[in-house]
């Protein structure tokens, strides 16, 4: 379940998908969550690359 949710967030098709039933506040919250998750994954990749490059 956890990995399925991560793969859902990383899928570019779902990145800009809007839920028609969600109100504005919920859409904004999900947008901020997606941005923060993507930034977290990018930071992990940068840290991994720097660690391997040593």
mmCIF file as Biopython writes it, N, C-alpha, C and O atoms, coordinates in Angstrom:
data_model
#
loop_
_atom_site.group_PDB
_atom_site.id
_atom_site.type_symbol
_atom_site.label_atom_id
_atom_site.label_alt_id
_atom_site.label_comp_id
_atom_site.label_asym_id
_atom_site.label_entity_id
_atom_site.label_seq_id
_atom_site.pdbx_PDB_ins_code
_atom_site.Cartn_x
_atom_site.Cartn_y
_atom_site.Cartn_z
_atom_site.occupancy
_atom_site.B_iso_or_equiv
_atom_site.auth_seq_id
_atom_site.auth_asym_id
_atom_site.pdbx_PDB_model_num
ATOM 1   N N  . UNK A ? 1  ? 0.826   -1.189 0.000   1.0 0.0 1  A 1 
ATOM 2   C CA . UNK A ? 1  ? 0.000   0.000  0.000   1.0 0.0 1  A 1 
ATOM 3   C C  . UNK A ? 1  ? 0.874   1.257  0.000   1.0 0.0 1  A 1 
ATOM 4   O O  . UNK A ? 1  ? 0.587   2.210  -0.725  1.0 0.0 1  A 1 
ATOM 5   N N  . UNK A ? 2  ? 1.930   1.262  0.804   1.0 0.0 2  A 1 
ATOM 6   C CA . UNK A ? 2  ? 2.813   2.418  0.891   1.0 0.0 2  A 1 
ATOM 7   C C  . UNK A ? 2  ? 3.524   2.660  -0.444  1.0 0.0 2  A 1 
ATOM 8   O O  . UNK A ? 2  ? 3.584   3.792  -0.926  1.0 0.0 2  A 1 
ATOM 9   N N  . UNK A ? 3  ? 4.062   1.589  -1.036  1.0 0.0 3  A 1 
ATOM 10  C CA . UNK A ? 3  ? 4.776   1.737  -2.302  1.0 0.0 3  A 1 
ATOM 11  C C  . UNK A ? 3  ? 3.827   2.068  -3.447  1.0 0.0 3  A 1 
ATOM 12  O O  . UNK A ? 3  ? 4.205   2.757  -4.394  1.0 0.0 3  A 1 
ATOM 13  N N  . UNK A ? 4  ? 2.604   1.580  -3.357  1.0 0.0 4  A 1 
ATOM 14  C CA . UNK A ? 4  ? 1.612   1.907  -4.376  1.0 0.0 4  A 1 
ATOM 15  C C  . UNK A ? 4  ? 1.295   3.402  -4.365  1.0 0.0 4  A 1 
ATOM 16  O O  . UNK A ? 4  ? 1.114   4.006  -5.422  1.0 0.0 4  A 1 
ATOM 17  N N  . UNK A ? 5  ? 1.227   3.997  -3.177  1.0 0.0 5  A 1 
ATOM 18  C CA . UNK A ? 5  ? 0.974   5.435  -3.050  1.0 0.0 5  A 1 
ATOM 19  C C  . UNK A ? 5  ? 2.164   6.242  -3.569  1.0 0.0 5  A 1 
ATOM 20  O O  . UNK A ? 5  ? 1.978   7.280  -4.203  1.0 0.0 5  A 1 
ATOM 21  N N  . UNK A ? 6  ? 3.388   5.771  -3.303  1.0 0.0 6  A 1 
ATOM 22  C CA . UNK A ? 6  ? 4.580   6.458  -3.810  1.0 0.0 6  A 1 
ATOM 23  C C  . UNK A ? 6  ? 4.599   6.416  -5.332  1.0 0.0 6  A 1 
ATOM 24  O O  . UNK A ? 6  ? 4.871   7.429  -5.976  1.0 0.0 6  A 1 
ATOM 25  N N  . UNK A ? 7  ? 4.316   5.260  -5.907  1.0 0.0 7  A 1 
ATOM 26  C CA . UNK A ? 7  ? 4.279   5.164  -7.366  1.0 0.0 7  A 1 
ATOM 27  C C  . UNK A ? 7  ? 3.172   6.029  -7.955  1.0 0.0 7  A 1 
ATOM 28  O O  . UNK A ? 7  ? 3.332   6.565  -9.052  1.0 0.0 7  A 1 
ATOM 29  N N  . UNK A ? 8  ? 2.061   6.174  -7.253  1.0 0.0 8  A 1 
ATOM 30  C CA . UNK A ? 8  ? 0.984   7.047  -7.712  1.0 0.0 8  A 1 
ATOM 31  C C  . UNK A ? 8  ? 1.458   8.503  -7.748  1.0 0.0 8  A 1 
ATOM 32  O O  . UNK A ? 8  ? 1.158   9.229  -8.696  1.0 0.0 8  A 1 
ATOM 33  N N  . UNK A ? 9  ? 2.196   8.931  -6.723  1.0 0.0 9  A 1 
ATOM 34  C CA . UNK A ? 9  ? 2.699   10.306 -6.681  1.0 0.0 9  A 1 
ATOM 35  C C  . UNK A ? 9  ? 3.774   10.554 -7.733  1.0 0.0 9  A 1 
ATOM 36  O O  . UNK A ? 9  ? 3.870   11.658 -8.269  1.0 0.0 9  A 1 
ATOM 37  N N  . UNK A ? 10 ? 4.580   9.545  -8.034  1.0 0.0 10 A 1 
ATOM 38  C CA . UNK A ? 10 ? 5.656   9.713  -9.007  1.0 0.0 10 A 1 
ATOM 39  C C  . UNK A ? 10 ? 5.196   9.606  -10.454 1.0 0.0 10 A 1 
ATOM 40  O O  . UNK A ? 10 ? 5.950   9.948  -11.364 1.0 0.0 10 A 1 
ATOM 41  N N  . UNK A ? 11 ? 3.987   9.144  -10.681 1.0 0.0 11 A 1 
ATOM 42  C CA . UNK A ? 11 ? 3.462   9.014  -12.037 1.0 0.0 11 A 1 
ATOM 43  C C  . UNK A ? 11 ? 3.168   10.405 -12.602 1.0 0.0 11 A 1 
ATOM 44  O O  . UNK A ? 11 ? 2.369   11.141 -12.023 1.0 0.0 11 A 1 
ATOM 45  N N  . UNK A ? 12 ? 3.799   10.782 -13.727 1.0 0.0 12 A 1 
ATOM 46  C CA . UNK A ? 12 ? 3.574   12.125 -14.275 1.0 0.0 12 A 1 
ATOM 47  C C  . UNK A ? 12 ? 2.133   12.371 -14.731 1.0 0.0 12 A 1 
ATOM 48  O O  . UNK A ? 12 ? 1.689   13.519 -14.770 1.0 0.0 12 A 1 
ATOM 49  N N  . UNK A ? 13 ? 1.409   11.323 -15.071 1.0 0.0 13 A 1 
ATOM 50  C CA . UNK A ? 13 ? 0.014   11.482 -15.487 1.0 0.0 13 A 1 
ATOM 51  C C  . UNK A ? 13 ? -0.833  11.970 -14.317 1.0 0.0 13 A 1 
ATOM 52  O O  . UNK A ? 13 ? -1.741  12.781 -14.500 1.0 0.0 13 A 1 
ATOM 53  N N  . UNK A ? 14 ? -0.539  11.480 -13.119 1.0 0.0 14 A 1 
ATOM 54  C CA . UNK A ? 14 ? -1.313  11.855 -11.935 1.0 0.0 14 A 1 
ATOM 55  C C  . UNK A ? 14 ? -0.847  13.155 -11.307 1.0 0.0 14 A 1 
ATOM 56  O O  . UNK A ? 14 ? -1.494  13.671 -10.395 1.0 0.0 14 A 1 
ATOM 57  N N  . UNK A ? 15 ? 0.265   13.688 -11.782 1.0 0.0 15 A 1 
ATOM 58  C CA . UNK A ? 15 ? 0.819   14.882 -11.158 1.0 0.0 15 A 1 
ATOM 59  C C  . UNK A ? 15 ? -0.115  16.081 -11.282 1.0 0.0 15 A 1 
ATOM 60  O O  . UNK A ? 15 ? -0.274  16.842 -10.328 1.0 0.0 15 A 1 
ATOM 61  N N  . UNK A ? 16 ? -0.730  16.256 -12.438 1.0 0.0 16 A 1 
ATOM 62  C CA . UNK A ? 16 ? -1.601  17.404 -12.667 1.0 0.0 16 A 1 
ATOM 63  C C  . UNK A ? 16 ? -3.070  16.999 -12.778 1.0 0.0 16 A 1 
ATOM 64  O O  . UNK A ? 16 ? -3.892  17.768 -13.274 1.0 0.0 16 A 1 
ATOM 65  N N  . UNK A ? 17 ? -3.398  15.794 -12.318 1.0 0.0 17 A 1 
ATOM 66  C CA . UNK A ? 17 ? -4.779  15.306 -12.368 1.0 0.0 17 A 1 
ATOM 67  C C  . UNK A ? 17 ? -5.609  15.983 -11.283 1.0 0.0 17 A 1 
ATOM 68  O O  . UNK A ? 17 ? -5.181  16.072 -10.132 1.0 0.0 17 A 1 
ATOM 69  N N  . UNK A ? 18 ? -6.791  16.458 -11.649 1.0 0.0 18 A 1 
ATOM 70  C CA . UNK A ? 18 ? -7.669  17.114 -10.676 1.0 0.0 18 A 1 
ATOM 71  C C  . UNK A ? 18 ? -8.859  16.221 -10.344 1.0 0.0 18 A 1 
ATOM 72  O O  . UNK A ? 18 ? -9.463  15.605 -11.222 1.0 0.0 18 A 1 
ATOM 73  N N  . UNK A ? 19 ? -9.171  16.171 -9.077  1.0 0.0 19 A 1 
ATOM 74  C CA . UNK A ? 19 ? -10.341 15.436 -8.622  1.0 0.0 19 A 1 
ATOM 75  C C  . UNK A ? 19 ? -11.546 16.374 -8.708  1.0 0.0 19 A 1 
ATOM 76  O O  . UNK A ? 19 ? -11.564 17.403 -8.034  1.0 0.0 19 A 1 
ATOM 77  N N  . UNK A ? 20 ? -12.542 16.045 -9.513  1.0 0.0 20 A 1 
ATOM 78  C CA . UNK A ? 20 ? -13.678 16.968 -9.675  1.0 0.0 20 A 1 
ATOM 79  C C  . UNK A ? 20 ? -14.515 17.134 -8.413  1.0 0.0 20 A 1 
ATOM 80  O O  . UNK A ? 20 ? -15.233 18.124 -8.276  1.0 0.0 20 A 1 
ATOM 81  N N  . UNK A ? 21 ? -14.431 16.176 -7.487  1.0 0.0 21 A 1 
ATOM 82  C CA . UNK A ? 21 ? -15.236 16.248 -6.264  1.0 0.0 21 A 1 
ATOM 83  C C  . UNK A ? 21 ? -14.563 17.070 -5.164  1.0 0.0 21 A 1 
ATOM 84  O O  . UNK A ? 21 ? -15.214 17.441 -4.188  1.0 0.0 21 A 1 
ATOM 85  N N  . UNK A ? 22 ? -13.273 17.357 -5.311  1.0 0.0 22 A 1 
ATOM 86  C CA . UNK A ? 22 ? -12.525 18.046 -4.253  1.0 0.0 22 A 1 
ATOM 87  C C  . UNK A ? 22 ? -12.740 19.552 -4.343  1.0 0.0 22 A 1 
ATOM 88  O O  . UNK A ? 22 ? -12.846 20.118 -5.432  1.0 0.0 22 A 1 
ATOM 89  N N  . UNK A ? 23 ? -12.801 20.186 -3.179  1.0 0.0 23 A 1 
ATOM 90  C CA . UNK A ? 23 ? -12.920 21.645 -3.165  1.0 0.0 23 A 1 
ATOM 91  C C  . UNK A ? 23 ? -11.538 22.275 -3.309  1.0 0.0 23 A 1 
ATOM 92  O O  . UNK A ? 23 ? -10.530 21.573 -3.391  1.0 0.0 23 A 1 
ATOM 93  N N  . UNK A ? 24 ? -11.503 23.583 -3.338  1.0 0.0 24 A 1 
ATOM 94  C CA . UNK A ? 24 ? -10.252 24.303 -3.606  1.0 0.0 24 A 1 
ATOM 95  C C  . UNK A ? 24 ? -9.211  24.033 -2.528  1.0 0.0 24 A 1 
ATOM 96  O O  . UNK A ? 24 ? -8.039  23.822 -2.842  1.0 0.0 24 A 1 
ATOM 97  N N  . UNK A ? 25 ? -9.618  24.037 -1.270  1.0 0.0 25 A 1 
ATOM 98  C CA . UNK A ? 25 ? -8.660  23.830 -0.181  1.0 0.0 25 A 1 
ATOM 99  C C  . UNK A ? 25 ? -8.027  22.446 -0.239  1.0 0.0 25 A 1 
ATOM 100 O O  . UNK A ? 25 ? -6.826  22.298 -0.012  1.0 0.0 25 A 1 
ATOM 101 N N  . UNK A ? 26 ? -8.824  21.448 -0.537  1.0 0.0 26 A 1 
ATOM 102 C CA . UNK A ? 26 ? -8.297  20.089 -0.624  1.0 0.0 26 A 1 
ATOM 103 C C  . UNK A ? 26 ? -7.355  19.951 -1.809  1.0 0.0 26 A 1 
ATOM 104 O O  . UNK A ? 26 ? -6.327  19.284 -1.696  1.0 0.0 26 A 1 
ATOM 105 N N  . UNK A ? 27 ? -7.676  20.559 -2.934  1.0 0.0 27 A 1 
ATOM 106 C CA . UNK A ? 27 ? -6.792  20.520 -4.108  1.0 0.0 27 A 1 
ATOM 107 C C  . UNK A ? 27 ? -5.471  21.216 -3.811  1.0 0.0 27 A 1 
ATOM 108 O O  . UNK A ? 27 ? -4.412  20.727 -4.207  1.0 0.0 27 A 1 
ATOM 109 N N  . UNK A ? 28 ? -5.520  22.352 -3.118  1.0 0.0 28 A 1 
ATOM 110 C CA . UNK A ? 28 ? -4.289  23.056 -2.756  1.0 0.0 28 A 1 
ATOM 111 C C  . UNK A ? 28 ? -3.436  22.210 -1.806  1.0 0.0 28 A 1 
ATOM 112 O O  . UNK A ? 28 ? -2.215  22.153 -1.951  1.0 0.0 28 A 1 
ATOM 113 N N  . UNK A ? 29 ? -4.071  21.565 -0.850  1.0 0.0 29 A 1 
ATOM 114 C CA . UNK A ? 29 ? -3.344  20.722 0.090   1.0 0.0 29 A 1 
ATOM 115 C C  . UNK A ? 29 ? -2.666  19.568 -0.647  1.0 0.0 29 A 1 
ATOM 116 O O  . UNK A ? 29 ? -1.502  19.268 -0.381  1.0 0.0 29 A 1 
ATOM 117 N N  . UNK A ? 30 ? -3.374  18.924 -1.562  1.0 0.0 30 A 1 
ATOM 118 C CA . UNK A ? 30 ? -2.780  17.833 -2.320  1.0 0.0 30 A 1 
ATOM 119 C C  . UNK A ? 30 ? -1.653  18.341 -3.218  1.0 0.0 30 A 1 
ATOM 120 O O  . UNK A ? 30 ? -0.652  17.648 -3.398  1.0 0.0 30 A 1 
ATOM 121 N N  . UNK A ? 31 ? -1.801  19.526 -3.775  1.0 0.0 31 A 1 
ATOM 122 C CA . UNK A ? 31 ? -0.744  20.106 -4.603  1.0 0.0 31 A 1 
ATOM 123 C C  . UNK A ? 31 ? 0.522   20.374 -3.803  1.0 0.0 31 A 1 
ATOM 124 O O  . UNK A ? 31 ? 1.626   20.085 -4.264  1.0 0.0 31 A 1 
ATOM 125 N N  . UNK A ? 32 ? 0.360   20.926 -2.607  1.0 0.0 32 A 1 
ATOM 126 C CA . UNK A ? 32 ? 1.514   21.191 -1.742  1.0 0.0 32 A 1 
ATOM 127 C C  . UNK A ? 32 ? 2.159   19.873 -1.317  1.0 0.0 32 A 1 
ATOM 128 O O  . UNK A ? 32 ? 3.385   19.779 -1.255  1.0 0.0 32 A 1 
ATOM 129 N N  . UNK A ? 33 ? 1.355   18.864 -1.027  1.0 0.0 33 A 1 
ATOM 130 C CA . UNK A ? 33 ? 1.900   17.560 -0.654  1.0 0.0 33 A 1 
ATOM 131 C C  . UNK A ? 33 ? 2.704   16.954 -1.794  1.0 0.0 33 A 1 
ATOM 132 O O  . UNK A ? 33 ? 3.770   16.381 -1.567  1.0 0.0 33 A 1 
ATOM 133 N N  . UNK A ? 34 ? 2.201   17.077 -3.017  1.0 0.0 34 A 1 
ATOM 134 C CA . UNK A ? 34 ? 2.925   16.531 -4.166  1.0 0.0 34 A 1 
ATOM 135 C C  . UNK A ? 34 ? 4.235   17.271 -4.383  1.0 0.0 34 A 1 
ATOM 136 O O  . UNK A ? 34 ? 5.258   16.647 -4.667  1.0 0.0 34 A 1 
ATOM 137 N N  . UNK A ? 35 ? 4.218   18.584 -4.253  1.0 0.0 35 A 1 
ATOM 138 C CA . UNK A ? 35 ? 5.443   19.369 -4.425  1.0 0.0 35 A 1 
ATOM 139 C C  . UNK A ? 35 ? 6.467   18.992 -3.359  1.0 0.0 35 A 1 
ATOM 140 O O  . UNK A ? 35 ? 7.644   18.806 -3.671  1.0 0.0 35 A 1 
ATOM 141 N N  . UNK A ? 36 ? 6.035   18.878 -2.113  1.0 0.0 36 A 1 
ATOM 142 C CA . UNK A ? 36 ? 6.974   18.542 -1.043  1.0 0.0 36 A 1 
ATOM 143 C C  . UNK A ? 36 ? 7.514   17.125 -1.208  1.0 0.0 36 A 1 
ATOM 144 O O  . UNK A ? 36 ? 8.683   16.878 -0.914  1.0 0.0 36 A 1 
ATOM 145 N N  . UNK A ? 37 ? 6.693   16.198 -1.669  1.0 0.0 37 A 1 
ATOM 146 C CA . UNK A ? 37 ? 7.152   14.827 -1.884  1.0 0.0 37 A 1 
ATOM 147 C C  . UNK A ? 37 ? 8.171   14.774 -3.016  1.0 0.0 37 A 1 
ATOM 148 O O  . UNK A ? 37 ? 9.171   14.064 -2.912  1.0 0.0 37 A 1 
ATOM 149 N N  . UNK A ? 38 ? 7.934   15.508 -4.082  1.0 0.0 38 A 1 
ATOM 150 C CA . UNK A ? 38 ? 8.871   15.531 -5.206  1.0 0.0 38 A 1 
ATOM 151 C C  . UNK A ? 38 ? 10.193  16.163 -4.781  1.0 0.0 38 A 1 
ATOM 152 O O  . UNK A ? 38 ? 11.263  15.684 -5.157  1.0 0.0 38 A 1 
ATOM 153 N N  . UNK A ? 39 ? 10.120  17.241 -3.995  1.0 0.0 39 A 1 
ATOM 154 C CA . UNK A ? 39 ? 11.343  17.870 -3.504  1.0 0.0 39 A 1 
ATOM 155 C C  . UNK A ? 39 ? 12.121  16.911 -2.590  1.0 0.0 39 A 1 
ATOM 156 O O  . UNK A ? 39 ? 13.350  16.873 -2.644  1.0 0.0 39 A 1 
ATOM 157 N N  . UNK A ? 40 ? 11.431  16.153 -1.769  1.0 0.0 40 A 1 
ATOM 158 C CA . UNK A ? 40 ? 12.075  15.182 -0.890  1.0 0.0 40 A 1 
ATOM 159 C C  . UNK A ? 40 ? 12.794  14.112 -1.698  1.0 0.0 40 A 1 
ATOM 160 O O  . UNK A ? 40 ? 13.934  13.761 -1.392  1.0 0.0 40 A 1 
ATOM 161 N N  . UNK A ? 41 ? 12.135  13.593 -2.723  1.0 0.0 41 A 1 
ATOM 162 C CA . UNK A ? 41 ? 12.749  12.562 -3.562  1.0 0.0 41 A 1 
ATOM 163 C C  . UNK A ? 41 ? 13.954  13.127 -4.309  1.0 0.0 41 A 1 
ATOM 164 O O  . UNK A ? 41 ? 14.979  12.456 -4.427  1.0 0.0 41 A 1 
ATOM 165 N N  . UNK A ? 42 ? 13.840  14.356 -4.815  1.0 0.0 42 A 1 
ATOM 166 C CA . UNK A ? 42 ? 14.974  14.979 -5.508  1.0 0.0 42 A 1 
ATOM 167 C C  . UNK A ? 42 ? 16.164  15.164 -4.562  1.0 0.0 42 A 1 
ATOM 168 O O  . UNK A ? 42 ? 17.310  14.941 -4.953  1.0 0.0 42 A 1 
ATOM 169 N N  . UNK A ? 43 ? 15.894  15.568 -3.333  1.0 0.0 43 A 1 
ATOM 170 C CA . UNK A ? 43 ? 16.976  15.735 -2.357  1.0 0.0 43 A 1 
ATOM 171 C C  . UNK A ? 43 ? 17.622  14.398 -2.022  1.0 0.0 43 A 1 
ATOM 172 O O  . UNK A ? 43 ? 18.840  14.331 -1.852  1.0 0.0 43 A 1 
ATOM 173 N N  . UNK A ? 44 ? 16.840  13.342 -1.924  1.0 0.0 44 A 1 
ATOM 174 C CA . UNK A ? 44 ? 17.419  12.018 -1.697  1.0 0.0 44 A 1 
ATOM 175 C C  . UNK A ? 44 ? 18.309  11.601 -2.853  1.0 0.0 44 A 1 
ATOM 176 O O  . UNK A ? 44 ? 19.373  11.021 -2.638  1.0 0.0 44 A 1 
ATOM 177 N N  . UNK A ? 45 ? 17.888  11.889 -4.077  1.0 0.0 45 A 1 
ATOM 178 C CA . UNK A ? 45 ? 18.693  11.548 -5.251  1.0 0.0 45 A 1 
ATOM 179 C C  . UNK A ? 45 ? 19.995  12.341 -5.248  1.0 0.0 45 A 1 
ATOM 180 O O  . UNK A ? 45 ? 21.057  11.784 -5.526  1.0 0.0 45 A 1 
ATOM 181 N N  . UNK A ? 46 ? 19.928  13.630 -4.937  1.0 0.0 46 A 1 
ATOM 182 C CA . UNK A ? 46 ? 21.144  14.452 -4.887  1.0 0.0 46 A 1 
ATOM 183 C C  . UNK A ? 46 ? 22.084  13.940 -3.809  1.0 0.0 46 A 1 
ATOM 184 O O  . UNK A ? 46 ? 23.290  13.849 -4.039  1.0 0.0 46 A 1 
ATOM 185 N N  . UNK A ? 47 ? 21.565  13.610 -2.654  1.0 0.0 47 A 1 
ATOM 186 C CA . UNK A ? 47 ? 22.404  13.093 -1.578  1.0 0.0 47 A 1 
ATOM 187 C C  . UNK A ? 47 ? 23.041  11.756 -1.972  1.0 0.0 47 A 1 
ATOM 188 O O  . UNK A ? 47 ? 24.208  11.513 -1.665  1.0 0.0 47 A 1 
ATOM 189 N N  . UNK A ? 48 ? 22.291  10.900 -2.642  1.0 0.0 48 A 1 
ATOM 190 C CA . UNK A ? 48 ? 22.813  9.625  -3.088  1.0 0.0 48 A 1 
ATOM 191 C C  . UNK A ? 48 ? 23.910  9.815  -4.132  1.0 0.0 48 A 1 
ATOM 192 O O  . UNK A ? 48 ? 24.935  9.134  -4.086  1.0 0.0 48 A 1 
ATOM 193 N N  . UNK A ? 49 ? 23.704  10.725 -5.064  1.0 0.0 49 A 1 
ATOM 194 C CA . UNK A ? 49 ? 24.716  10.997 -6.095  1.0 0.0 49 A 1 
ATOM 195 C C  . UNK A ? 49 ? 25.987  11.549 -5.462  1.0 0.0 49 A 1 
ATOM 196 O O  . UNK A ? 49 ? 27.090  11.144 -5.828  1.0 0.0 49 A 1 
ATOM 197 N N  . UNK A ? 50 ? 25.841  12.466 -4.520  1.0 0.0 50 A 1 
ATOM 198 C CA . UNK A ? 50 ? 27.025  13.028 -3.847  1.0 0.0 50 A 1 
ATOM 199 C C  . UNK A ? 50 ? 27.758  11.953 -3.038  1.0 0.0 50 A 1 
ATOM 200 O O  . UNK A ? 50 ? 28.988  11.949 -2.980  1.0 0.0 50 A 1 
ATOM 201 N N  . UNK A ? 51 ? 27.011  11.051 -2.422  1.0 0.0 51 A 1 
ATOM 202 C CA . UNK A ? 51 ? 27.626  9.992  -1.635  1.0 0.0 51 A 1 
ATOM 203 C C  . UNK A ? 51 ? 28.392  9.012  -2.530  1.0 0.0 51 A 1 
ATOM 204 O O  . UNK A ? 51 ? 29.471  8.543  -2.170  1.0 0.0 51 A 1 
ATOM 205 N N  . UNK A ? 52 ? 27.822  8.712  -3.695  1.0 0.0 52 A 1 
ATOM 206 C CA . UNK A ? 52 ? 28.484  7.795  -4.632  1.0 0.0 52 A 1 
ATOM 207 C C  . UNK A ? 52 ? 29.698  8.461  -5.269  1.0 0.0 52 A 1 
ATOM 208 O O  . UNK A ? 52 ? 30.689  7.786  -5.548  1.0 0.0 52 A 1 
ATOM 209 N N  . UNK A ? 53 ? 29.642  9.764  -5.503  1.0 0.0 53 A 1 
ATOM 210 C CA . UNK A ? 53 ? 30.732  10.475 -6.171  1.0 0.0 53 A 1 
ATOM 211 C C  . UNK A ? 53 ? 31.957  10.653 -5.286  1.0 0.0 53 A 1 
ATOM 212 O O  . UNK A ? 53 ? 33.014  11.035 -5.790  1.0 0.0 53 A 1 
ATOM 213 N N  . UNK A ? 54 ? 31.859  10.399 -4.029  1.0 0.0 54 A 1 
ATOM 214 C CA . UNK A ? 54 ? 33.027  10.558 -3.126  1.0 0.0 54 A 1 
ATOM 215 C C  . UNK A ? 54 ? 34.139  9.662  -3.488  1.0 0.0 54 A 1 
ATOM 216 O O  . UNK A ? 54 ? 35.181  9.675  -2.832  1.0 0.0 54 A 1 
#
